[in-house]
Amino acid sequence: MTSVTTSGARQELRERLGERLRGGDAVLAAGLLMVAVQLMWKFDLVRRTYFRQDDFMFIARGLENQLSWDYLMRIDFGHLMPGAFAIHWAMGRLGVYNDVLAHGLAIGLQAAAGLALLRLLRLLFGTRPAILVPLGFYLLTPMTVPGLSWWAVVAETLPFQIALPMALASHVLHTRTGRFRHAVAAAGWTVLGMVFFVKAPFIPVLAFVLTLGWLGGARTRRVWLLYLGVLVPYAVVFFRQLFTSVQLTNVTFEPSLPSAEVAVKSAWTLLTGSLVPTSLGGPWRWQPIGEDYALAATPPALMWASLAVAVAAVTVSVLWRRRAWLAWLTLLGYFLLADVVPIMLGRVEMLGPDLSGFELRYVSSTAVVVALVIGLAFIPVQGEERPWHRPAVRLRWVWVPVAAVFAAGSVWSVAAYADRPLGRNVQSYVETGVQALASVPAGTVVLDTYVPDKVAFPVFFYDYARHSKLLGPAVPHAISWTRRLSGPVADPLIFDPQGRLRPLRIDGATIPARASCVPVGEAEVRFPLPAPLRDAEYTVQVSYLNGAETTLNVRLGLAHGSAPAGRDLGSTFVPITGGGNELAVRTDGGTSCVGEIRIGVPAPLENGPAIPPQPVGG
């Protein structure tokens, strides 16, 4: 009897376990597995990235400032992101360019975003296998990949991609239970999103549409007053800071809208060249921007094919699913208001409609909204009555080939994006430069030139693209930085294209030394140039033999410059801006015997000793 009872209990346990695995537990396990697998897949990309462009400026600004209101609340070209600024502030104090920490944070935030979306999908639609489709879309879409390879974008958008589904999940719980604490949690998550990303104010708007279309209305109106109480103060602070924050150009924001033609072209390109193709596994091709980033470069034929597939999917969902039209309308409205309008207020004028239209970081965070809309357009909300216009069984297996094609396209697109150096060469330059500066004695004179464009574009970042701003904070001792050589500078150094320090030379025209040096006094002595020089900034290097200290005055055309010249044998540098076909030299008093004269721009001495001898990672 006992053995029969035991056998029966085991059989019952197996049956119950099988039922649970066939139901919600299996779906949850599959969802968690999908999140984990995509983390391993994306980590292979993230670990090869490094800081780039804006990242260096943000970290440098963090090191220059205290954690103050003015620092945190400064709007950077339309972006209010005190949370991201706080992260950059901390990053600068935790190793300056600590890419290991950045990679860990990126993967951790990506994991949290995937889990947050899984939670929302389970709450909204129930723990059914169908929710794995929108989850899989978010985890696989190449829409998020360029943003994931750029630290500044990670710090700004991934917290928002966590806050949005968490806020909506709390709102769903409020509408179902009536408990006000869930509404407070939704407001809290919204505030968290606002701290990081300018698109977060649209979270309550999405909650309103979700309630209107699928949740049957909130039980009390005070939840909307609560959300309004979050939005209004944010709007006041945002617009105040928008018009008072000083940009890198030393001016405040001046709102301007592009022409209607430019606006329409930019929005259309962003929709058809970026959002739609990447929602279907594209863009399949990329246009490199330097070595560590790329824009979407969707082939025209695939662009139109993607648009046709999208129209077909929308049409099918509207014909079968009640209120699917509202889901797609919500996505379109979000795209126009949250994605298009911000770039119309400044970015499109700077980048142009073609460049901005294929910039996926402008829509990377929209992947969460697209995933939600896919669910609303094809999956009944839990407890929804009469969700279909017609029997839904005919659509059940359509997802299999669609998901397979999407997955294959996404893997192809991401692999194509990763097929470039990414952060390797920028990391080599930065770490080589830091090692070089750490190797020279304190007080060494280094010419403060701009870093290469692959590291930071001077046209965008101004002084933050100079070596002193970018590399200086990572050096343990003081360096004597100079932007223009002036006077008898001893052994100045300059960076070569690989980030090493070398002795410098003046690259340009040379007036060779004569058989004996030329005496120069208070009367001008003219030296013909080998060829006329156009008007530009030049550095003149004058070799001399002096019996006493003096000052050399140099004239190039109508331009004048002067610099002290020491006693005995030496050379001095004179900065001058002008042009002409001869160089005139005189002293303020006494006599200087002048030898070789060079005029041009400072450049690394190619055969000079390099510090370090080999680039880091080179």
C-alpha positions as CSV (number, residue, x, y, z in Angstrom):
1,M,0.0,0.0,0.0
2,T,2.8,2.4,0.9
3,S,4.7,1.8,-2.4
4,V,1.5,2.4,-4.4
5,T,0.8,5.6,-2.5
6,T,4.4,6.8,-3.0
7,S,4.2,6.0,-6.7
8,G,0.9,7.9,-7.1
9,A,2.3,10.9,-5.3
10,R,5.3,11.0,-7.5
11,Q,3.1,10.7,-10.6
12,E,0.9,13.6,-9.4
13,L,4.0,15.7,-8.7
14,R,5.4,15.0,-12.2
15,E,2.0,16.0,-13.7
16,R,1.9,19.2,-11.7
17,L,5.5,20.1,-12.6
18,G,4.7,19.4,-16.3
19,E,1.7,21.7,-16.2
20,R,3.7,24.5,-14.6
21,L,6.5,24.1,-17.2
22,R,4.0,24.1,-20.0
23,G,2.5,27.3,-18.5
24,G,3.8,30.4,-17.0
25,D,7.0,29.1,-15.5
26,A,8.3,27.8,-18.8
27,V,7.6,31.2,-20.4
28,L,9.3,33.0,-17.6
29,A,12.3,30.7,-17.8
30,A,12.4,31.2,-21.6
31,G,12.3,35.0,-21.1
32,L,15.1,35.0,-18.6
33,L,17.2,32.8,-20.8
34,M,16.6,35.1,-23.7
35,V,17.7,38.1,-21.7
36,A,20.9,36.2,-20.5
37,V,21.8,35.1,-24.0
38,Q,21.4,38.6,-25.5
39,L,23.7,39.9,-22.8
40,M,26.4,37.5,-23.7
41,W,25.9,38.4,-27.4
42,K,26.0,42.1,-26.8
43,F,28.9,41.9,-24.3
44,D,31.1,40.7,-27.2
45,L,30.3,44.0,-28.9
46,V,30.4,46.2,-25.8
47,R,33.8,44.9,-24.6
48,R,35.4,46.1,-27.8
49,T,34.1,49.7,-27.5
50,Y,35.8,52.6,-25.8
51,F,35.0,56.2,-24.9
52,R,34.4,58.4,-27.9
53,Q,33.7,62.1,-28.8
54,D,31.2,63.5,-26.3
55,D,32.3,61.0,-23.6
56,F,35.7,62.8,-23.2
57,M,34.0,66.2,-22.9
58,F,31.5,65.0,-20.3
59,I,34.1,63.3,-18.2
60,A,36.4,66.3,-18.4
61,R,33.5,68.6,-17.4
62,G,32.7,66.4,-14.5
63,L,36.3,66.6,-13.2
64,E,36.2,70.4,-13.6
65,N,33.1,70.9,-11.5
66,Q,31.6,70.1,-8.2
67,L,28.4,68.1,-8.0
68,S,26.4,71.3,-8.0
69,W,23.0,72.4,-9.4
70,D,24.6,74.5,-12.2
71,Y,26.7,71.5,-13.3
72,L,23.9,68.9,-13.1
73,M,21.1,71.0,-14.6
74,R,23.0,72.5,-17.6
75,I,21.2,71.6,-20.8
76,D,23.5,70.3,-23.4
77,F,22.0,71.0,-26.9
78,G,18.5,70.3,-25.7
79,H,19.3,67.5,-23.3
80,L,18.5,67.8,-19.6
81,M,20.3,64.9,-18.0
82,P,21.5,65.5,-14.5
83,G,21.6,61.7,-13.8
84,A,23.9,61.1,-16.7
85,F,26.1,64.1,-15.6
86,A,26.3,62.6,-12.1
87,I,27.5,59.3,-13.6
88,H,30.2,61.1,-15.7
89,W,31.2,63.1,-12.6
90,A,31.7,59.8,-10.7
91,M,33.3,58.1,-13.6
92,G,36.0,60.8,-13.8
93,R,36.8,60.1,-10.1
94,L,36.9,56.3,-10.5
95,G,39.8,56.0,-12.9
96,V,38.9,58.8,-15.5
97,Y,38.7,56.6,-18.6
98,N,37.7,53.4,-16.8
99,D,36.4,51.4,-19.7
100,V,36.0,48.2,-17.6
101,L,33.6,50.0,-15.3
102,A,31.7,51.5,-18.3
103,H,31.3,48.1,-19.9
104,G,30.0,46.6,-16.6
105,L,27.5,49.4,-16.2
106,A,26.4,49.1,-19.8
107,I,25.7,45.4,-19.5
108,G,24.1,45.8,-16.1
109,L,21.7,48.5,-17.4
110,Q,21.0,46.4,-20.5
111,A,20.1,43.5,-18.3
112,A,17.8,45.6,-16.1
113,A,16.1,47.0,-19.2
114,G,15.4,43.5,-20.6
115,L,14.0,42.4,-17.2
116,A,11.9,45.5,-16.8
117,L,10.3,44.9,-20.2
118,L,9.7,41.2,-19.4
119,R,7.9,42.3,-16.2
120,L,5.7,44.8,-18.1
121,L,4.8,42.2,-20.8
122,R,3.9,39.6,-18.1
123,L,1.7,42.0,-16.2
124,L,0.0,43.4,-19.3
125,F,-0.6,40.3,-21.4
126,G,-0.1,37.5,-18.9
127,T,2.7,34.9,-18.8
128,R,1.9,33.4,-22.2
129,P,4.3,32.3,-24.9
130,A,3.2,35.2,-27.2
131,I,5.0,37.8,-25.0
132,L,8.4,36.3,-26.0
133,V,7.9,37.8,-29.5
134,P,8.0,41.5,-28.4
135,L,10.6,40.7,-25.9
136,G,12.7,39.0,-28.5
137,F,12.3,42.0,-30.8
138,Y,13.7,44.4,-28.1
139,L,16.6,42.1,-27.3
140,L,17.6,41.5,-30.9
141,T,16.8,44.7,-32.8
142,P,19.9,46.5,-34.3
143,M,18.0,49.8,-33.4
144,T,19.8,49.8,-30.1
145,V,23.3,48.7,-31.1
146,P,25.0,52.0,-32.1
147,G,23.7,53.6,-28.9
148,L,25.1,50.6,-26.9
149,S,28.6,51.3,-28.4
150,W,28.6,54.9,-27.2
151,W,29.1,55.5,-23.5
152,A,27.3,58.9,-23.4
153,V,24.2,57.4,-25.1
154,V,24.3,54.4,-22.7
155,A,24.4,56.7,-19.6
156,E,21.5,58.7,-21.0
157,T,19.1,56.3,-22.6
158,L,19.4,52.9,-20.9
159,P,18.1,54.2,-17.5
160,F,15.1,55.6,-19.5
161,Q,14.6,52.1,-21.1
162,I,14.4,50.7,-17.6
163,A,12.2,53.5,-16.2
164,L,9.6,53.4,-19.0
165,P,8.5,49.7,-18.6
166,M,8.8,49.9,-14.9
167,A,6.6,53.0,-14.7
168,L,4.0,51.5,-17.0
169,A,4.0,48.2,-15.0
170,S,3.3,50.1,-11.8
171,H,0.5,52.0,-13.6
172,V,-1.0,48.7,-14.8
173,L,-1.0,47.5,-11.2
174,H,-2.7,50.7,-10.1
175,T,-5.5,50.4,-12.6
176,R,-6.1,46.7,-11.6
177,T,-5.8,47.0,-7.8
178,G,-6.7,50.7,-7.2
179,R,-3.8,50.9,-4.8
180,F,-2.4,54.4,-4.9
181,R,1.1,53.3,-3.9
182,H,1.4,51.8,-7.4
183,A,0.6,55.1,-8.9
184,V,3.3,56.7,-6.7
185,A,5.7,54.1,-7.9
186,A,4.8,54.9,-11.5
187,A,5.5,58.6,-10.8
188,G,8.8,57.7,-9.1
189,W,10.0,55.7,-12.1
190,T,8.9,58.6,-14.4
191,V,11.0,61.0,-12.3
192,L,13.9,58.6,-12.6
193,G,13.6,58.6,-16.3
194,M,13.4,62.4,-16.4
195,V,16.6,62.6,-14.4
196,F,18.4,60.9,-17.3
197,F,16.5,61.5,-20.6
198,V,14.5,64.3,-22.1
199,K,11.9,61.8,-23.6
200,A,10.8,60.6,-20.2
201,P,7.9,63.1,-19.9
202,F,6.1,61.0,-22.5
203,I,5.8,58.1,-20.1
204,P,2.6,59.5,-18.5
205,V,1.2,60.1,-22.0
206,L,1.8,56.5,-22.8
207,A,0.1,55.5,-19.6
208,F,-2.9,57.6,-20.5
209,V,-3.2,56.0,-23.9
210,L,-2.7,52.6,-22.4
211,T,-5.5,53.3,-19.9
212,L,-7.8,54.8,-22.5
213,G,-7.5,51.9,-24.9
214,W,-6.9,48.8,-22.9
215,L,-7.1,49.2,-19.1
216,G,-10.6,50.6,-18.7
217,G,-9.7,53.8,-17.0
218,A,-8.1,54.6,-13.6
219,R,-10.2,54.1,-10.5
220,T,-9.5,57.7,-9.3
221,R,-8.6,60.9,-11.0
222,R,-5.9,61.8,-8.4
223,V,-3.4,59.5,-10.3
224,W,-3.6,62.0,-13.2
225,L,-3.1,64.9,-10.9
226,L,-0.1,63.1,-9.5
227,Y,1.4,62.6,-12.9
228,L,0.6,66.2,-13.8
229,G,2.4,67.2,-10.6
230,V,5.5,65.5,-11.9
231,L,5.3,66.9,-15.4
232,V,4.7,70.6,-14.6
233,P,7.7,71.2,-12.4
234,Y,9.9,69.3,-14.9
235,A,8.6,71.5,-17.7
236,V,9.3,74.7,-15.7
237,V,12.8,73.6,-14.9
238,F,13.5,72.3,-18.4
239,F,12.5,75.5,-20.2
240,R,14.2,77.7,-17.7
241,Q,17.4,75.8,-18.1
242,L,17.0,75.5,-21.9
243,F,17.1,79.3,-22.4
244,T,19.8,80.0,-19.8
245,S,22.3,77.2,-20.2
246,V,25.5,78.4,-21.9
247,Q,26.6,76.0,-24.6
248,L,30.2,75.2,-25.7
249,T,29.8,78.0,-28.2
250,N,29.5,80.5,-25.3
251,V,26.0,81.4,-26.3
252,T,22.6,80.4,-24.9
253,F,20.1,78.3,-26.8
254,E,18.2,80.1,-29.6
255,P,15.2,78.1,-30.8
256,S,15.0,77.8,-34.6
257,L,13.1,75.5,-36.9
258,P,14.3,74.2,-40.2
259,S,12.4,74.8,-43.4
260,A,9.4,72.7,-44.1
261,E,11.2,70.8,-46.8
262,V,14.2,70.0,-44.5
263,A,11.8,69.0,-41.7
264,V,9.8,66.6,-43.8
265,K,12.8,65.1,-45.4
266,S,14.5,64.5,-42.1
267,A,11.4,62.9,-40.5
268,W,10.8,60.7,-43.5
269,T,14.4,59.6,-43.6
270,L,14.4,58.8,-39.9
271,L,11.2,56.8,-40.3
272,T,11.9,54.9,-43.5
273,G,15.7,54.7,-43.3
274,S,16.1,54.0,-39.6
275,L,13.0,53.2,-37.5
276,V,11.2,50.9,-39.9
277,P,14.2,48.9,-41.3
278,T,15.7,48.3,-37.8
279,S,12.2,47.1,-36.6
280,L,12.6,44.4,-39.2
281,G,16.2,43.4,-38.6
282,G,17.9,46.1,-40.7
283,P,19.6,48.2,-41.7
284,W,21.8,45.4,-43.2
285,R,24.4,48.0,-44.2
286,W,26.3,50.7,-42.3
287,Q,28.0,54.0,-43.2
288,P,31.1,54.3,-41.0
289,I,31.6,57.6,-39.1
290,G,35.3,57.2,-38.2
291,E,36.5,53.8,-37.0
292,D,34.3,53.4,-33.9
293,Y,30.8,54.3,-35.0
294,A,28.4,54.0,-38.0
295,L,25.1,55.3,-39.3
296,A,22.4,53.2,-40.9
297,A,22.9,52.9,-44.6
298,T,19.7,50.9,-45.6
299,P,19.8,50.1,-49.3
300,P,17.0,51.9,-51.1
301,A,15.4,48.6,-52.3
302,L,15.3,47.2,-48.8
303,M,14.1,50.5,-47.5
304,W,11.0,50.3,-49.7
305,A,10.6,46.6,-49.0
306,S,10.7,47.3,-45.2
307,L,8.0,49.9,-45.6
308,A,5.8,47.5,-47.6
309,V,6.2,44.8,-44.9
310,A,5.4,47.3,-42.2
311,V,2.3,48.5,-44.0
312,A,1.2,44.9,-44.4
313,A,1.8,44.1,-40.7
314,V,-0.2,47.2,-39.7
315,T,-3.0,46.3,-42.0
316,V,-3.3,42.7,-40.8
317,S,-3.3,43.7,-37.2
318,V,-6.0,46.3,-37.7
319,L,-8.1,43.8,-39.6
320,W,-7.8,41.2,-36.9
321,R,-7.2,43.0,-33.6
322,R,-9.5,45.5,-32.0
323,R,-7.8,48.8,-31.2
324,A,-4.6,47.8,-33.1
325,W,-5.0,51.1,-34.9
326,L,-4.6,52.9,-31.6
327,A,-1.4,51.1,-30.9
328,W,0.2,52.1,-34.2
329,L,-1.1,55.6,-33.9
330,T,0.5,55.8,-30.5
331,L,3.8,54.7,-32.0
332,L,3.6,57.2,-34.8
333,G,2.7,60.0,-32.3
334,Y,5.6,59.1,-30.0
335,F,8.0,59.0,-33.0
336,L,7.0,62.4,-34.2
337,L,6.9,64.1,-30.8
338,A,9.7,62.3,-28.9
339,D,12.1,61.4,-31.7
340,V,11.6,64.0,-34.5
341,V,10.8,67.3,-32.6
342,P,14.0,67.3,-30.5
343,I,16.3,67.0,-33.5
344,M,14.2,69.7,-35.3
345,L,15.2,72.2,-32.6
346,G,18.8,72.1,-33.4
347,R,20.4,68.9,-34.5
348,V,19.0,68.8,-38.1
349,E,20.5,72.3,-38.8
350,M,23.9,71.1,-37.6
351,L,23.9,67.6,-39.3
352,G,21.5,68.0,-42.2
353,P,18.5,65.8,-42.9
354,D,20.4,62.9,-44.5
355,L,22.9,62.5,-41.7
356,S,20.4,63.0,-38.9
357,G,17.9,60.7,-40.6
358,F,20.2,57.7,-40.5
359,E,21.4,58.3,-36.9
360,L,20.0,55.4,-34.9
361,R,20.8,56.8,-31.5
362,Y,17.9,59.2,-32.1
363,V,15.5,56.3,-32.1
364,S,17.4,53.7,-30.0
365,S,15.2,54.2,-26.9
366,T,12.1,53.9,-29.1
367,A,12.8,50.1,-29.3
368,V,11.0,49.7,-25.9
369,V,7.9,51.5,-27.3
370,V,8.0,49.5,-30.5
371,A,8.1,46.3,-28.5
372,L,5.1,47.4,-26.4
373,V,3.1,48.4,-29.5
374,I,3.8,45.0,-31.2
375,G,2.3,43.4,-28.1
376,L,-0.7,45.7,-28.1
377,A,-1.3,45.2,-31.8
378,F,-1.2,41.4,-31.8
379,I,-1.7,40.1,-28.2
380,P,-4.9,40.4,-26.1
381,V,-4.3,42.3,-22.9
382,Q,-5.0,40.1,-19.8
383,G,-8.7,40.2,-19.0
384,E,-9.6,42.0,-22.3
385,E,-13.0,41.2,-23.6
386,R,-13.6,40.6,-27.3
387,P,-10.0,41.4,-28.4
388,W,-10.5,40.1,-32.0
389,H,-12.5,41.2,-35.0
390,R,-12.2,37.6,-36.3
391,P,-10.7,34.3,-35.1
392,A,-7.1,34.8,-34.2
393,V,-6.0,31.2,-34.7
394,R,-5.1,31.9,-38.3
395,L,-2.3,34.2,-37.2
396,R,-0.8,31.8,-34.6
397,W,2.0,30.4,-36.8
398,V,2.7,33.5,-38.9
399,W,5.1,34.6,-36.2
400,V,7.5,31.7,-36.9
401,P,8.8,32.7,-40.3
402,V,8.6,36.5,-39.5
403,A,10.6,36.0,-36.3
404,A,13.1,33.8,-38.1
405,V,13.7,36.4,-40.8
406,F,13.9,39.2,-38.3
407,A,16.4,37.3,-36.1
408,A,18.6,36.4,-39.1
409,G,18.5,40.0,-40.3
410,S,19.4,41.3,-36.9
411,V,22.3,39.0,-36.4
412,W,23.6,40.0,-39.9
413,S,23.2,43.7,-39.2
414,V,24.9,43.6,-35.8
415,A,27.7,41.5,-37.1
416,A,28.2,44.0,-39.9
417,Y,28.3,46.8,-37.4
418,A,30.9,45.0,-35.3
419,D,33.1,44.4,-38.3
420,R,35.2,47.5,-37.6
421,P,37.9,48.5,-35.1
422,L,35.3,50.1,-32.8
423,G,37.2,51.5,-29.8
424,R,40.5,49.8,-30.4
425,N,42.4,52.6,-32.1
426,V,41.0,55.4,-30.0
427,Q,41.8,53.4,-26.8
428,S,45.4,52.9,-28.1
429,Y,45.8,56.6,-28.8
430,V,44.4,57.7,-25.4
431,E,46.3,55.1,-23.3
432,T,49.5,55.8,-25.3
433,G,49.2,59.5,-24.7
434,V,48.5,59.0,-21.0
435,Q,51.5,56.7,-20.6
436,A,53.7,59.2,-22.6
437,L,52.7,62.1,-20.3
438,A,53.2,60.0,-17.2
439,S,56.7,59.1,-18.4
440,V,58.1,62.7,-18.8
441,P,59.2,64.8,-15.8
442,A,56.7,67.2,-14.2
443,G,56.9,70.6,-15.9
444,T,57.8,69.3,-19.3
445,V,56.6,71.7,-22.1
446,V,54.1,70.0,-24.4
447,L,52.4,71.7,-27.3
448,D,48.6,71.6,-26.6
449,T,47.4,70.6,-30.0
450,Y,44.0,69.0,-30.9
451,V,43.6,65.3,-30.7
452,P,42.8,63.5,-33.9
453,D,39.3,63.6,-35.2
454,K,38.8,59.9,-34.5
455,V,39.1,60.8,-30.8
456,A,37.1,64.1,-30.6
457,F,36.2,66.5,-33.4
458,P,37.5,70.0,-32.6
459,V,34.7,71.6,-34.6
460,F,32.2,70.2,-32.1
461,F,34.1,70.2,-28.8
462,Y,36.5,73.2,-29.1
463,D,38.9,73.2,-26.1
464,Y,37.7,69.8,-24.9
465,A,39.3,68.3,-28.0
466,R,42.7,69.5,-26.9
467,H,45.2,67.1,-25.3
468,S,45.4,69.1,-22.1
469,K,41.6,68.7,-21.5
470,L,41.4,65.1,-22.7
471,L,44.6,63.5,-21.5
472,G,45.7,65.9,-18.8
473,P,43.2,64.7,-16.1
474,A,44.6,61.2,-16.3
475,V,48.2,62.2,-15.6
476,P,49.5,62.1,-12.0
477,H,51.7,65.2,-12.3
478,A,51.6,68.7,-13.8
479,I,52.5,69.3,-17.4
480,S,53.4,72.7,-18.8
481,W,50.9,73.0,-21.6
482,T,51.3,75.7,-24.3
483,R,49.1,76.4,-27.3
484,R,51.6,78.4,-29.2
485,L,55.4,78.3,-28.8
486,S,56.8,81.6,-27.7
487,G,60.3,82.4,-26.5
488,P,63.4,80.2,-26.0
489,V,61.4,77.0,-25.0
490,A,63.7,74.2,-24.0
491,D,63.0,70.8,-25.6
492,P,59.3,71.1,-26.3
493,L,57.4,68.0,-27.2
494,I,54.4,67.3,-29.4
495,F,52.1,64.3,-29.9
496,D,52.5,62.2,-33.0
497,P,49.5,60.5,-34.8
498,Q,49.8,57.5,-32.6
499,G,49.6,59.4,-29.3
500,R,53.4,59.3,-28.6
501,L,55.4,62.3,-27.5
502,R,58.3,63.3,-29.8
503,P,60.6,66.4,-30.2
504,L,59.0,68.9,-32.5
505,R,60.2,70.6,-35.7
506,I,58.8,73.5,-37.6
507,D,57.4,72.1,-40.8
508,G,57.4,74.7,-43.6
509,A,59.9,77.1,-45.2
510,T,63.5,77.2,-44.2
511,I,66.0,80.1,-44.6
512,P,69.3,78.2,-44.3
513,A,72.1,79.6,-42.2
514,R,74.8,81.4,-44.1
515,A,78.5,80.7,-43.9
516,S,78.5,82.9,-40.8
517,C,75.6,84.2,-38.8
518,V,73.9,87.4,-39.9
519,P,74.3,90.3,-37.4
520,V,70.9,91.9,-36.6
521,G,70.5,95.1,-34.7
522,E,67.7,97.7,-34.3
523,A,67.5,98.2,-38.1
524,E,65.5,95.6,-39.9
525,V,67.3,92.8,-41.8
526,R,65.2,91.2,-44.5
527,F,65.4,87.5,-45.4
528,P,63.7,86.4,-48.6
529,L,61.4,83.3,-48.3
530,P,61.8,80.4,-50.8
531,A,58.1,80.9,-51.7
532,P,55.4,83.4,-50.7
533,L,53.3,82.4,-47.7
534,R,49.5,82.9,-47.6
535,D,47.9,84.6,-44.6
536,A,47.8,82.0,-41.8
537,E,49.1,81.3,-38.3
538,Y,52.8,80.5,-38.3
539,T,55.5,79.8,-35.8
540,V,59.0,81.2,-36.6
541,Q,62.0,79.5,-35.1
542,V,65.1,81.7,-35.1
543,S,68.5,80.3,-34.2
544,Y,71.0,82.8,-32.7
545,L,74.3,83.5,-31.0
546,N,74.0,86.3,-28.6
547,G,76.4,88.1,-26.3
548,A,73.6,89.3,-24.1
549,E,69.8,88.8,-23.7
550,T,67.6,90.7,-26.1
551,T,64.2,90.7,-27.8
552,L,63.8,89.7,-31.4
553,N,61.1,91.4,-33.4
554,V,59.8,89.5,-36.5
555,R,57.7,90.9,-39.3
556,L,55.9,88.9,-42.0
557,G,54.1,91.2,-44.4
558,L,52.1,93.6,-42.1
559,A,52.1,91.2,-39.2
560,H,54.5,91.6,-36.3
561,G,55.6,89.3,-33.5
562,S,58.3,89.3,-30.8
563,A,60.0,86.9,-28.4
564,P,62.9,87.1,-26.0
565,A,66.2,85.6,-27.0
566,G,68.7,84.4,-24.4
567,R,72.4,84.7,-24.1
568,D,74.9,82.4,-26.0
569,L,73.8,79.8,-28.6
570,G,70.1,79.0,-28.8
571,S,66.8,79.4,-30.6
572,T,63.6,81.2,-29.9
573,F,60.0,80.8,-31.2
574,V,57.9,83.7,-32.4
575,P,54.2,83.2,-33.1
576,I,52.9,85.3,-35.9
577,T,49.8,85.5,-38.1
578,G,50.2,86.9,-41.6
579,G,51.6,86.3,-45.0
580,G,54.2,87.6,-47.4
581,N,57.4,86.8,-49.4
582,E,60.0,87.9,-46.9
583,L,60.8,87.8,-43.2
584,A,62.2,90.9,-41.5
585,V,64.1,90.6,-38.2
586,R,65.4,93.3,-35.8
587,T,66.2,93.6,-32.1
588,D,64.9,96.0,-29.4
589,G,68.5,96.8,-28.5
590,G,71.9,95.3,-28.9
591,T,73.0,92.9,-31.6
592,S,71.9,89.3,-32.3
593,C,73.7,87.0,-34.7
594,V,71.0,85.1,-36.5
595,G,71.5,81.7,-38.1
596,E,68.9,79.3,-39.6
597,I,65.3,80.5,-39.6
598,R,62.3,78.2,-40.0
599,I,58.7,79.3,-40.5
600,G,55.7,77.0,-40.6
601,V,53.7,74.9,-38.2
602,P,55.0,72.6,-35.4
603,A,55.1,68.9,-36.2
604,P,56.6,65.8,-34.7
605,L,60.2,65.0,-35.6
606,E,59.6,61.7,-37.4
607,N,63.1,60.3,-36.6
608,G,63.1,61.7,-33.1
609,P,62.9,59.5,-30.0
610,A,59.3,58.5,-29.2
611,I,57.8,58.2,-25.8
612,P,56.8,55.4,-25.4
613,P,58.7,53.6,-28.1
614,Q,55.7,51.6,-29.2
615,P,52.0,52.6,-29.0
616,V,50.0,50.9,-26.3
617,G,48.1,48.1,-27.9
618,G,49.8,48.9,-31.2
